[in-house]
Amino acid sequence: MTTGPYSVEHSLSTRSEVQELVLEQVGRACQRLRPHEDRAYLEGRFNDEIIPIFRDAHLLGLPISSDYGDGQNSDMSTYALAIERIGEEGTGVRTFFSGHISLGQLTLQKWGTREQKERYLPKASRGEIIMAFALTEPSAGSDPSSLQTTFEENGNYYVLNGSKAWISNGSIADTIITFAYPKGKHDGMRAFVVESNVEGYRTQEIKNKLGLASSNTSFIFFDNCRIPKDSILGPPGKGLSIAHSAIMNGRLSVAAGSVGVMTDCIKEAVMYAKNRIQHGKAIGKHQLVQEHLGIMTTNREAAHALTIRAASLKMQSDNKIHDNRLRDEADILVAQAKYFASRVAYDAADRAVQVFGANGYSLENRVARHLADTRACRIYEGTEEILLQKIALKELGNEFKAFS
Ligand SMILES: Cc1cc2nc3c(=O)[nH]c(=O)nc-3n(C[C@H](O)[C@H](O)[C@H](O)COP(=O)(O)OP(=O)(O)OC[C@H]3O[C@@H](n4cnc5c(N)ncnc54)[C@H](O)[C@@H]3O)c2cc1C
């Protein structure tokens, strides 16, 4: 049992023994990672200690089948709890896991052929290759159906041309899931698994981001990349469905990570409020400071409950692949969890900074980093506007659809 200044045990009484064990492992890895993350963030570079530390702990393929390498067979709820804990270390750390596992390995596991799974998953789950998911383009964000990257058949190869933007793990990934239309057409989008050592493949890291200083975010360019025919992922006509199923996993990861951010903001703010003296007493004794903590903890509990419920419904839906009603319900709940958790995490980071006063304005303190970093959670994996419209549509009915 953890006994920090802020204990969440009361809300976790339903954790199984397996979940406790996984969380102990994750907690130990996170403790090892923290000093490296502090340094990497302030130096503005990818924290490359994540890979060896989490590989040693066998945590780089947590929800992947044990048929593959270091896959641990964790269910979605356990994985969500693990991501919550990882989120405490920072959104940059959690974003690595989103790209490598939620959007990368889980997508391959769901849609890949046996050969593709055997080729990539054992290595990915052991951290020997790193994965990324590249859908967004300079002119295609919220509307991925407008993407411009193309593929063309040429003998035993497909030739890929185009560019992707804002790709997490972009410059460090060896294996990328990406999307393109057949050249000259605007339907029939397909997904591909591309290896980064192919000729014509190039990346460029995006610098000067608002936050996420220790996360790698990059452009990817495909310039006449010849990729083997067996790089195609999933059946014809399923490109957008594959993207969407990946994004559902990504959203769950953002929601869970946001809960972790809130946990850390609360721990940090409580500790600070107990120790900082102003007007002759600890600031935690001032009622307006208590208000921040009351709001943060209430929102955290709500976000945690919603995220775990979404993970559980998603798990049920994954086990009943032909139940479209269940899938749609899971889709909405995951969108609600991502929308709500990312919003209240940003609010919690803002309140934690406020409790810290000027010290909260320094990136030396994690609360400041949380504030800068969680802003991204309200944009990636579906912006708030897109998610809210999706959620509202469920109530209004499809005839109110504003866009397709
Ligand atoms: C740090 C970071 C990491 C990322 N990692 C990845 C990654 O790994 N892989 C990947 O593929 N992408 C990634 N992205 C990209 C991300 O998914 C997109 O930024 C997101 O989908 C929004 O697209 P956009 O930025 O082009 O904004 P736009 O789509 O141009 O939207 C701009 C604004 O217009 C609003 N808007 C757009 N359409 C509508 C509408 N129909 N109704 C109402 N409002 C609308 C949006 O909500 C938003 O407020 C990342 C982004 C960031 C910031």
The ligand as a Tripos MOL2 file, in Angstrom:
@<TRIPOS>MOLECULE
LIG
   53    58     1     0     0
SMALL
NO_CHARGES

@<TRIPOS>ATOM
      1 C1          1.8190   17.1520  -28.6230 C.3       1 LIG1
      2 C2          1.0040   16.5120  -29.7040 C.ar      1 LIG1
      3 C3          1.1950   15.1830  -30.0230 C.ar      1 LIG1
      4 C4          0.4670   14.5960  -31.0590 C.ar      1 LIG1
      5 N1          0.6970   13.2720  -31.3860 N.ar      1 LIG1
      6 C5          0.0680   12.7390  -32.4720 C.ar      1 LIG1
      7 C6          0.3640   11.3940  -32.9100 C.ar      1 LIG1
      8 O1          1.1370   10.6750  -32.2660 O.2       1 LIG1
      9 N2         -0.2120   10.9330  -34.0430 N.ar      1 LIG1
     10 C7         -1.0760   11.6890  -34.7770 C.ar      1 LIG1
     11 O2         -1.5570   11.2110  -35.8010 O.2       1 LIG1
     12 N3         -1.3870   12.9590  -34.3890 N.ar      1 LIG1
     13 C8         -0.8390   13.5020  -33.2620 C.ar      1 LIG1
     14 N4         -1.1370   14.7900  -32.8590 N.ar      1 LIG1
     15 C9         -2.0390   15.5920  -33.6760 C.3       1 LIG1
     16 C10        -3.4190   15.7400  -33.0690 C.3       1 LIG1
     17 O3         -4.1100   14.5180  -33.0890 O.3       1 LIG1
     18 C11        -4.1490   16.8550  -33.8260 C.3       1 LIG1
     19 O4         -3.5050   18.0640  -33.4250 O.3       1 LIG1
     20 C12        -5.6380   16.9290  -33.5200 C.3       1 LIG1
     21 O5         -6.3110   15.8620  -34.1320 O.3       1 LIG1
     22 C13        -6.2600   18.2500  -34.0090 C.3       1 LIG1
     23 O6         -5.9060   18.5020  -35.3150 O.3       1 LIG1
     24 P1         -5.2800   19.9250  -35.7120 P.3       1 LIG1
     25 O7         -4.1960   20.2460  -34.7720 O.co2     1 LIG1
     26 O8         -4.9420   19.8820  -37.1590 O.co2     1 LIG1
     27 O9         -6.4340   20.9760  -35.4630 O.3       1 LIG1
     28 P2         -7.6230   21.3310  -36.4650 P.3       1 LIG1
     29 O10        -8.3270   20.1100  -36.8950 O.co2     1 LIG1
     30 O11        -7.1140   22.2430  -37.5310 O.co2     1 LIG1
     31 O12        -8.5870   22.1410  -35.4880 O.3       1 LIG1
     32 C14        -8.3130   23.4990  -35.1040 C.3       1 LIG1
     33 C15        -9.4860   23.9460  -34.2200 C.3       1 LIG1
     34 O13       -10.7150   23.8660  -34.9860 O.3       1 LIG1
     35 C16       -11.6430   23.0370  -34.3020 C.3       1 LIG1
     36 N5        -12.4360   22.2710  -35.2640 N.ar      1 LIG1
     37 C17       -11.9990   21.5550  -36.3370 C.ar      1 LIG1
     38 N6        -13.0370   20.9490  -36.9500 N.ar      1 LIG1
     39 C18       -14.1520   21.2900  -36.2570 C.ar      1 LIG1
     40 C19       -15.5400   20.9880  -36.3810 C.ar      1 LIG1
     41 N7        -16.0070   20.2150  -37.3540 N.pl3     1 LIG1
     42 N8        -16.3970   21.5260  -35.4680 N.ar      1 LIG1
     43 C20       -15.9400   22.3150  -34.4550 C.ar      1 LIG1
     44 N9        -14.6570   22.6380  -34.2870 N.ar      1 LIG1
     45 C21       -13.7700   22.1330  -35.1750 C.ar      1 LIG1
     46 C22       -10.7960   22.1010  -33.4410 C.3       1 LIG1
     47 O14       -11.5500   21.5530  -32.3830 O.3       1 LIG1
     48 C23        -9.6960   23.0310  -33.0070 C.3       1 LIG1
     49 O15       -10.1350   23.8030  -31.9190 O.3       1 LIG1
     50 C24        -0.4720   15.3780  -31.7910 C.ar      1 LIG1
     51 C25        -0.6850   16.7260  -31.4370 C.ar      1 LIG1
     52 C26         0.0250   17.2760  -30.3900 C.ar      1 LIG1
     53 C27        -0.2380   18.7270  -30.0180 C.3       1 LIG1
@<TRIPOS>BOND
     1     1     2 1
     2     2     3 ar
     3     2    52 ar
     4     3     4 ar
     5     4     5 ar
     6     4    50 ar
     7     5     6 ar
     8     6     7 ar
     9     6    13 1
    10     7     8 2
    11     7     9 ar
    12     9    10 ar
    13    10    11 2
    14    10    12 ar
    15    12    13 ar
    16    13    14 ar
    17    14    15 1
    18    14    50 ar
    19    15    16 1
    20    16    17 1
    21    16    18 1
    22    18    19 1
    23    18    20 1
    24    20    21 1
    25    20    22 1
    26    22    23 1
    27    23    24 1
    28    24    25 2
    29    24    26 1
    30    24    27 1
    31    27    28 1
    32    28    29 2
    33    28    30 1
    34    28    31 1
    35    31    32 1
    36    32    33 1
    37    33    34 1
    38    33    48 1
    39    34    35 1
    40    35    36 1
    41    35    46 1
    42    36    37 ar
    43    36    45 ar
    44    37    38 ar
    45    38    39 ar
    46    39    40 ar
    47    39    45 ar
    48    40    41 1
    49    40    42 ar
    50    42    43 ar
    51    43    44 ar
    52    44    45 ar
    53    46    47 1
    54    46    48 1
    55    48    49 1
    56    50    51 ar
    57    51    52 ar
    58    52    53 1
@<TRIPOS>SUBSTRUCTURE
     1 LIG1         1 GROUP 0 **** ****
